[in-house]
Amino acid sequence: MKVALKEWAVIVQAIKLGCHHLLLRKGGLADKKQEFNLEQDKFFLFPTYEHQEIQFIQSKVHALYNQALKNYISEDELLIECWAEVKGVFKVSDLKILKQLEPYHIWSEEYLKMRLNYKPEKNLFLLLLRTYQLKNPQRIKNLTRYSGCRSWIQLEDEISLDPSTPILSENDFKILNKNITSHFL
């Protein structure tokens, strides 16, 4: 697979630890029409440090932010450790729902409000992910064409999904899926 979705390094760290299972998307400035489009339902998580700020995550997980910074290799290289499969896409416009989903994400209330209020005419999408950790993380070159405010990246080289391990067991994911989906029925 060569497709990756850019996400804050701290979120990728939380995903690896099994304490974050959702992504929020409206679209990056470099995305077509500046709107998010689910181009692929399977993709690598491409850790980025752009726009990542400690006040945008819950204080109880600030140590993860520091850990993500320690994992920074260089401007020229990064580590692909996880991939995801989208299992649900939900339009969300209510802060109350996002706050009810707090057990499944690490975003701060300040960040959630900011995302909802930024370009309110555009839809905000919540993606439910089934995530996997690569047994052999891949160190890749961080090419110039990967930079900028865009959601999707076509990686230079193919990376194999095998071997990889689900971050949550099948049963735990079924429970998670049911709990999150119930907020949108």
Secondary structure, 3 states (H helix, E strand, C coil): CCEEEEEEHHHHHHHHCCCCCEEEECCCCCCHHHCCCCCCCEEEEEEECCCCCHHHECHHHHHHHHHHHHCCCCCCEEEEEEEEEEEEEEECCCHHHHHHCHHHCCECHHHHHHHHHCCCCCCCEEEEEEEEEEEEEEEEECCHHHCCCCCEEECCCCCCCCCEEECCCHHHHHHHHHHHHHHHC
